Amino acid sequence: MMVDDINVARPVMLYRWFGLLLTIILVSSSPVLTQTLEQPIRFTVMHTNDFHSQLGGLGPDLLFTPQANDDDPVRGHAARLMTAIQSVRANRIRNARPVLLLDAGDMLFGSLFHMLGPCADSEHAPEYRFYHEAGYDAIGLGNHDFDAEEDGLARALTKAKKAGYALPFVTSNLSFSRNGSVDNPLRQFVRPGGEPLREPAFHDFQIRKFPGGADQPPIMVGILGLVGPNAAQLSTTTRKSAQFAGFDDKAVKVDEKAFHALVQARVDLLRKTQKCHIVIALLHGGTPEDEKLAREVKGIDLIIAGHTHQAYVKRVGSTIIAQAGHGGANLGVLDLEYDGRSLRLLNPQSSLIAIDDSIPAEADVIAWLKKTSREVDRLIRQTGFAAGDPICMVTRDRRKASFPANDAAVYTVSNLLRAVNRRLVNPVDIYFTTYGLVRSEYLTVDGRPTMYAFSDIFRFSPLGFAADGTPGAPVVVFSLSRAQTRLLLEILTWQSKKFPVYEPVVSSNLRYSVNKNGVPLAGKVSDLVLDGQSFLKWPKRVRIATTLFCAENLLKINKLTKGVIRITPCDDAGQPITKFADSGLPREHVLLADELRRVQQGGVVDPAEMP
């Protein structure tokens, strides 16, 4: 080599060495591992979502048996779910794999069991007992966890604390309004993020550690818990001062930009300050919110989703997203491998375990659920029903589906219309609800007539509490102008294209068409016929019955649209309603059970009206 070549080579080599040194410095100061681990670690995440108090499984309740493989049609059940959780956990631990058990919210509200936790006249909180005994590592909140309002949720959590239950809630976008009461009963459960406590607590993040293996430090796992914007919107009538970033309660407006900014800040905190290698988000928000979160926020490795009651595993960019259905009918099981840079799903074709008759029921859970069921019967005695009372024989399948095929919901509200009008002097014209509020189906077992109990009927309309804290949706009556009735159908039909839960459901005496290419809010709904009369022949004011929850949300439409759209419910005197009065009618589920039993006993002559 010539001297000149050496002189030229030295600066080049110096630049290369400097670049390598800079790379080493940057890598060594990075808050997370960016090199491939010498020994990738494998671990398992079990997950559930939208359990909705379905401790007894998804009916028909009278056909459940604790034995396995005896043709029991019930899906889910806490005792079977417990068996599956314990089995998977034991298997993975035997194979030296760390295990996390996570839930993405809406643990509560959906069966008769849910009345116990918020009830001041009972010491039971059965959902919390199950989650404690199952050993959940992190739990998210959902919109329905607030169905008994903040006071009811606080009562249930206080019982859990007294019982010694460990309930590691993660509530990363929860805050309390400045004008909210400083003695809000939920504030006592707020704790700083970090290691989980052995008590009911709301952490804004959680840290778990996995053994790193030989010559490797522990792997730090950060967990966030998020109530998505839509779930926050749906709980505005049941929250007082608790708020969730992503939905502006005051402006009644979704703010996805603020939601993603807050989550990014939380992820950065976990990555940079807490030195987390892996970040998991429990999101009570399914498609499309989960996919948007994965695209807009950098650094989330795994999203456990909920809210939309779907079952899937998918990947968006570098983020794995999973949801396990609802009601404990499935247990999500994700076998994962982490190599220092990203997660890899090892079992994409077998990431769900069906919780059905093939799984034996755990005996201890069966024993305490029997005692809990007796407590339920004590509290519902005033309705004239017991949980196991036979109500009607279902002889044909009526399923939930999109308009115009939502047979289950239309049949439900048509029975409610008859039940209401048999009790009112001044009858209503229609009974109204939405897709998301009719929460079950009329299904036979293998086409054979199937008896439904009172507990099964409750599942059709389980949501809502009255002012006195007793469960079940109160029914209210009001009127809208003929034009506003049509406008209401237009609004909900328009909204349902993005969120199917808003799709309107009306009794069968009101028929209409939805125009695929119609103008939103003006021409999507047409061919309206009420009791055989075309729209222009309807009464000028239409009397409507619905749940208090639905009615209260109507009052928000004016504010939501800044007065552009006006829906004004009126009372019998024609005065605008600002607060709905008690109609004196039984709760929605009692009305439905009573009417279906009457139909079963020959109360109607049209065979099409039979269950």
Secondary structure, 3 states (H helix, E strand, C coil): CCHHHHHHHHHHHHHHHHHHHHHHHHHHHCCCCCCCCCCCEEEEEEEECCCCCCCCCECCHHHCCCCCCCCCCCECCHHHHHHHHHHHHHHHHHCCCCEEEEECCCCCCCCHHHHCCCCCCCCCCHHHHHHHHHCCCEECCCHHHHCCHHHHHHHHHHHHHHHCCCEEEECCCEEECCCCCCCCCCHHHEECCECCCCCEEEECCEEEEECCCCCCCCEEEEEEEEECHHHHHHCCCCCCCEEECCEECCCCEECHHHHHHHHHHHHHHHHHHCCCCEEEEEEECCCCHHHHHHHHCCCCCEEEECCCCCEEEEEECCEEEEEECCCCCEEEEEEEEECCCCEEECCCCCCEEECCCCCCCCHHHHHHHHHHHHHHHHHHHHHCCCCCCEEEEECCCECCCCCCCCHHHHHHHHHHHHHHHCCCCCCCCEEEEEHHHCCCCECCECCECEEEEHHHHHCCCCCCECCCCCECCCEEEEEEEHHHHHHHHHHHHHHHCCCHHHCEEECCCEEEEECCCCCCCCCCEEEEEECCEEHHHCCCEEEEEEEHHHHHHHCCHHHHCCCCCCCCCECCCCCECCCCCCCCCCCHHHHHHHHHHHHHCCCCCCHHHCC
